[in-house]
Amino acid sequence: PTEATGNLLAEQQALHDFFMKSPGIFCILRGPTLIFELINPTAINLIGNRDLVGKPLREAMPELAAQGFFDLLDNVYTSKSPFKGNEVKVFIKGASGDMETLYINLIFQPILNAQDESTGILVSGHEVTEQVLARNLVTQREEQYKFIIEATQLATWDINPQTNQLY
């Protein structure tokens, strides 16, 4: 191997290591059938520790069919246009076999070759389930509090101790 080839291989290995050690979700899906080429441990843990490498997405994760993800990914692949979604609700078959509800910030980025042809999709993201559920709980509690105040026709009072103004 030449020095340039050695440098390229070192860079590819460094990129691979980065993906595999990342706390974010990383997957590479190849070809029009979206075969899992690479999936990092974070993503594997999120989807129930399934063995996905070498399997087409439709076969490996059939629960995504009714959620519109296959059409979305097919569109990213054919249009060569990325997709970005925040707090995307996803139903995933977990390690126990039960369906789990997750919220994920996702990016589906087409992978293009030198001829500008789609060869795959890079999936990246971060799970934000805890943040979404916490915010939803706060919103729910605020609505309950507001309802109680309105239903009892009570008011809340606050006094400014410096000015003795009553609000």
LONU-65645 format. One record per residue: residue in three letters; chain; z, y, x of N, C-alpha, C in turn; residue number from 1. Coordinates in steps of 0.2 Angstrom, whole numbers. Atoms other than C-alpha are relative to their C-alpha. Last residue first. Example, Ala and Ser with C-alpha at 12.3 -4.5 7.8 and 13.67 -1.06 7.14 Angstrom:
SITE;code;unit;n_Z;n_Y;n_X;ca_Z;ca_Y;ca_X;c_Z;c_Y;c_X;pos
SITE;SER;A;-1;-6;-4;36;-5;68;3;5;-4;2
SITE;ALA;A;0;-6;4;39;-22;62;0;6;4;1
! end
This chain:
SITE;code;unit;n_Z;n_Y;n_X;ca_Z;ca_Y;ca_X;c_Z;c_Y;c_X;pos
SITE;TYR;A;7;2;2;214;204;-258;0;-5;-5;167
SITE;LEU;A;0;6;3;231;214;-256;-8;-2;-2;166
SITE;GLN;A;5;0;5;232;228;-243;0;-7;-3;165
SITE;ASN;A;-2;2;6;248;229;-234;-5;0;-6;164
SITE;THR;A;2;-6;5;239;238;-220;4;-1;-7;163
SITE;GLN;A;0;-7;-4;246;228;-205;-1;5;-5;162
SITE;PRO;A;-7;-2;-2;251;212;-215;0;7;3;161
SITE;ASN;A;0;-2;-7;234;210;-223;7;3;2;160
SITE;ILE;A;-2;-7;-1;237;201;-239;0;1;7;159
SITE;ASP;A;-2;0;-7;228;186;-246;2;7;1;158
SITE;TRP;A;-2;-7;-2;227;180;-264;1;0;8;157
SITE;THR;A;-4;0;-7;218;166;-271;1;7;2;156
SITE;ALA;A;3;-4;-6;213;166;-289;4;-1;6;155
SITE;LEU;A;-5;-3;-5;217;154;-303;-4;4;5;154
SITE;GLN;A;1;-8;1;205;151;-318;6;3;4;153
SITE;THR;A;-7;-2;2;211;132;-317;0;8;-1;152
SITE;ALA;A;-3;4;5;193;126;-317;7;2;-3;151
SITE;GLU;A;4;-2;6;186;140;-306;3;-4;-6;150
SITE;ILE;A;-1;-7;1;199;136;-292;-3;3;-7;149
SITE;ILE;A;-7;-1;2;197;118;-294;2;7;-2;148
SITE;PHE;A;0;2;7;178;119;-293;7;0;-3;147
SITE;LYS;A;3;-6;5;179;130;-278;0;-2;-7;146
SITE;TYR;A;-5;-5;0;191;117;-269;-3;6;-5;145
SITE;GLN;A;-6;2;4;179;103;-274;5;5;-1;144
SITE;GLU;A;2;0;7;164;112;-267;5;-2;-5;143
SITE;GLU;A;0;-7;2;173;116;-251;-2;0;-7;142
SITE;ARG;A;-7;-3;1;178;98;-249;0;7;-3;141
SITE;GLN;A;-3;3;6;160;92;-252;7;2;-1;140
SITE;THR;A;4;-3;6;153;104;-239;3;-3;-7;139
SITE;VAL;A;-3;-7;0;167;99;-226;-4;3;-6;138
SITE;LEU;A;-7;1;3;162;80;-230;3;7;-1;137
SITE;ASN;A;0;1;7;144;84;-228;6;-1;-3;136
SITE;ARG;A;2;-6;3;147;92;-211;0;-1;-8;135
SITE;ALA;A;-5;-4;0;157;77;-205;-2;7;-4;134
SITE;LEU;A;-5;2;5;144;65;-211;6;5;0;133
SITE;VAL;A;2;-1;7;130;75;-202;5;-2;-5;132
SITE;GLN;A;0;-8;2;140;77;-186;-2;1;-7;131
SITE;GLU;A;-7;-2;0;145;58;-185;0;8;-2;130
SITE;THR;A;-3;2;6;127;53;-189;7;3;-1;129
SITE;VAL;A;-5;-5;2;119;63;-175;4;-2;-6;128
SITE;GLU;A;-4;1;6;110;50;-165;5;5;-2;127
SITE;HIS;A;-7;0;0;99;57;-152;3;-2;-7;126
SITE;GLY;A;-4;-3;5;80;56;-149;8;-1;2;125
SITE;SER;A;-6;-2;-3;65;49;-140;4;4;-5;124
SITE;VAL;A;-5;-2;5;50;39;-145;7;2;4;123
SITE;LEU;A;-7;0;-3;36;39;-133;4;2;-5;122
SITE;ILE;A;-5;-5;3;20;33;-142;7;0;4;121
SITE;GLY;A;-6;2;3;5;23;-136;4;6;-2;120
SITE;THR;A;-2;7;-3;-12;23;-128;7;-2;-3;119
SITE;SER;A;-6;2;1;-20;38;-137;1;-7;3;118
SITE;GLU;A;0;5;5;-36;44;-129;7;-2;-1;117
SITE;ASP;A;-3;-3;6;-37;60;-120;0;-5;-6;116
SITE;GLN;A;6;-1;5;-49;52;-107;3;3;-6;115
SITE;ALA;A;4;-5;-4;-35;53;-93;-6;2;-5;114
SITE;ASN;A;3;2;-6;-24;43;-105;-4;6;3;113
SITE;LEU;A;7;0;-1;-13;50;-119;-2;-2;7;112
SITE;ILE;A;1;1;-7;5;45;-124;-8;0;0;111
SITE;PRO;A;5;5;-2;9;52;-141;-1;0;7;110
SITE;GLN;A;5;-3;-5;26;60;-143;-6;-5;1;109
SITE;PHE;A;6;5;-1;37;54;-158;-5;4;4;108
SITE;ILE;A;6;-2;-2;53;65;-157;-5;-6;1;107
SITE;LEU;A;6;4;-3;68;61;-167;-6;4;3;106
SITE;ASN;A;5;-5;-2;85;69;-171;-5;-4;4;105
SITE;ILE;A;2;-1;-7;94;54;-179;-5;6;1;104
SITE;TYR;A;4;-6;-1;104;51;-194;-1;1;7;103
SITE;LEU;A;-1;-4;-6;110;33;-197;-4;6;-1;102
SITE;THR;A;3;-6;1;113;22;-213;1;5;7;101
SITE;GLU;A;-4;-5;-2;117;4;-209;-4;7;-1;100
SITE;MET;A;4;-6;-1;109;-11;-217;5;6;1;99
SITE;ASP;A;0;-5;5;119;-27;-214;-4;6;1;98
SITE;GLY;A;6;2;5;113;-40;-202;0;4;-6;97
SITE;SER;A;-3;5;5;130;-39;-192;-6;-2;-5;96
SITE;ALA;A;-1;6;-4;120;-31;-177;3;-6;-5;95
SITE;GLY;A;-5;0;-6;113;-18;-188;1;-7;3;94
SITE;LYS;A;-4;7;0;98;-18;-199;4;0;6;93
SITE;ILE;A;1;5;-5;93;1;-199;4;-6;-1;92
SITE;PHE;A;-4;6;2;91;13;-213;-2;-5;5;91
SITE;VAL;A;3;6;-2;86;30;-206;4;-6;-2;90
SITE;LYS;A;-4;5;3;90;48;-212;-4;-7;1;89
SITE;VAL;A;4;5;3;81;60;-200;4;-6;-3;88
SITE;GLU;A;-4;4;5;93;73;-195;-3;-4;-4;87
SITE;ASN;A;-7;-1;-1;80;84;-187;4;-4;-5;86
SITE;GLY;A;-4;0;6;62;78;-186;7;0;2;85
SITE;LYS;A;-7;-1;-1;49;81;-173;4;0;-6;84
SITE;PHE;A;-5;-1;6;32;73;-174;7;2;3;83
SITE;PRO;A;-7;3;0;19;74;-160;3;2;-7;82
SITE;SER;A;-5;-6;1;0;76;-163;7;-2;0;81
SITE;LYS;A;-2;-3;-6;-12;64;-156;4;6;0;80
SITE;SER;A;1;-7;0;-20;62;-173;2;3;7;79
SITE;THR;A;7;-2;2;-22;43;-172;-1;8;1;78
SITE;TYR;A;4;3;-5;-5;39;-163;-7;2;-1;77
SITE;VAL;A;-1;-3;-7;5;52;-172;-5;-3;5;76
SITE;ASN;A;3;-6;0;-3;46;-189;1;4;7;75
SITE;ASP;A;8;1;0;1;28;-186;-3;7;1;74
SITE;LEU;A;2;2;-6;19;33;-182;-7;-1;1;73
SITE;LEU;A;-1;-6;-4;21;42;-198;-2;-1;7;72
SITE;ASP;A;5;-5;1;13;28;-208;1;6;5;71
SITE;PHE;A;7;2;-2;24;16;-200;-5;4;-1;70
SITE;PHE;A;0;-1;-8;40;27;-202;-7;-3;2;69
SITE;GLY;A;6;-4;-2;37;28;-221;-1;1;7;68
SITE;GLN;A;-3;-7;-2;55;22;-226;-6;5;2;67
SITE;ALA;A;-1;-3;6;48;6;-235;3;8;1;66
SITE;ALA;A;7;0;4;41;-1;-219;1;5;-6;65
SITE;LEU;A;3;-7;0;56;3;-208;-6;1;-4;64
SITE;GLU;A;-4;-4;5;66;-13;-213;-3;8;0;63
SITE;PRO;A;3;0;7;52;-23;-205;4;5;-5;62
SITE;MET;A;-4;-4;4;59;-19;-187;-3;1;-7;61
SITE;ALA;A;-7;0;-3;52;-32;-175;5;4;-4;60
SITE;GLU;A;-4;7;0;37;-37;-185;7;1;2;59
SITE;ARG;A;0;2;7;31;-19;-189;3;-7;-1;58
SITE;LEU;A;-5;-3;4;36;-13;-172;0;-3;-7;57
SITE;PRO;A;2;-5;4;25;-26;-163;6;3;-4;56
SITE;LYS;A;1;1;7;35;-37;-151;-3;7;-3;55
SITE;GLY;A;5;4;1;34;-37;-132;-2;-1;-7;54
SITE;VAL;A;5;0;-5;51;-30;-129;-5;-5;-1;53
SITE;LEU;A;6;-3;2;61;-31;-145;-6;1;4;52
SITE;ASP;A;5;1;-5;76;-42;-143;-7;2;-2;51
SITE;ARG;A;6;5;1;88;-36;-155;-4;0;6;50
SITE;ASN;A;1;5;-6;105;-28;-150;-6;-5;-1;49
SITE;GLY;A;-2;6;1;108;-20;-167;-1;-6;5;48
SITE;ILE;A;4;4;4;97;-5;-168;2;-8;0;47
SITE;LEU;A;0;-3;6;109;7;-160;-4;-4;-6;46
SITE;ASN;A;-7;0;3;114;-4;-146;-1;3;-7;45
SITE;ILE;A;-1;7;1;95;-7;-141;7;0;-4;44
SITE;ALA;A;4;2;6;92;12;-142;1;-7;-3;43
SITE;THR;A;-3;-4;5;106;16;-130;-4;-2;-7;42
SITE;PRO;A;-6;3;3;101;1;-119;3;4;-6;41
SITE;ASN;A;-6;0;-5;83;8;-116;7;-2;-4;40
SITE;ILE;A;-6;-3;4;68;2;-124;6;0;4;39
SITE;LEU;A;-7;-1;-3;52;-2;-115;4;3;-5;38
SITE;GLU;A;1;1;-7;35;-9;-120;6;1;4;37
SITE;PHE;A;-5;-2;-4;38;-12;-138;-1;-1;7;36
SITE;ILE;A;-4;5;-3;21;-15;-146;6;3;4;35
SITE;LEU;A;-6;-3;-2;14;-1;-157;5;-5;2;34
SITE;THR;A;-5;4;4;0;-10;-166;7;1;2;33
SITE;PRO;A;0;-2;7;-12;4;-160;5;-4;-4;32
SITE;GLY;A;6;2;4;-7;2;-142;1;1;-7;31
SITE;ARG;A;7;0;-2;10;4;-134;-5;-3;-5;30
SITE;LEU;A;4;4;4;27;9;-140;-7;0;2;29
SITE;ILE;A;7;0;-1;39;16;-127;-4;-5;-4;28
SITE;CYS;A;4;6;1;57;18;-132;-8;2;2;27
SITE;PHE;A;7;0;-3;70;31;-127;-3;-7;-1;26
SITE;ILE;A;4;6;2;86;35;-137;-7;1;4;25
SITE;GLY;A;4;-1;6;98;47;-128;-4;-6;-1;24
SITE;PRO;A;-4;0;6;112;43;-116;-4;1;-7;23
SITE;SER;A;0;-6;5;99;40;-103;5;-1;-5;22
SITE;LYS;A;-7;-2;-1;102;26;-90;1;6;-5;21
SITE;MET;A;-4;6;2;86;16;-95;8;3;1;20
SITE;PHE;A;0;2;7;75;32;-96;6;-6;-2;19
SITE;PHE;A;-3;-6;4;81;39;-79;0;-2;-8;18
SITE;ASP;A;-8;0;-1;79;22;-71;3;5;-4;17
SITE;HIS;A;-3;6;4;61;20;-78;7;0;1;16
SITE;LEU;A;1;-2;7;57;38;-71;3;-6;-5;15
SITE;ALA;A;-5;-5;1;64;34;-54;0;2;-8;14
SITE;GLN;A;-7;3;1;54;18;-54;5;5;-1;13
SITE;GLN;A;0;4;6;38;27;-58;7;-3;-1;12
SITE;GLU;A;-1;-4;6;42;40;-45;0;-4;-6;11
SITE;ALA;A;-7;-2;0;45;26;-32;1;5;-6;10
SITE;LEU;A;-5;5;2;29;18;-37;7;2;0;9
SITE;LEU;A;1;1;7;19;34;-35;5;-5;-3;8
SITE;ASN;A;-4;-6;3;27;38;-18;-1;-1;-8;7
SITE;GLY;A;-7;1;-1;22;20;-12;4;6;-4;6
SITE;THR;A;-2;6;5;4;22;-19;8;-1;0;5
SITE;ALA;A;0;-3;7;3;39;-10;2;-5;-5;4
SITE;GLU;A;-5;-4;1;9;31;7;0;3;-8;3
SITE;THR;A;1;-7;-3;-4;18;5;7;4;-1;2
SITE;PRO;A;0;-6;4;0;0;0;0;6;4;1
! end
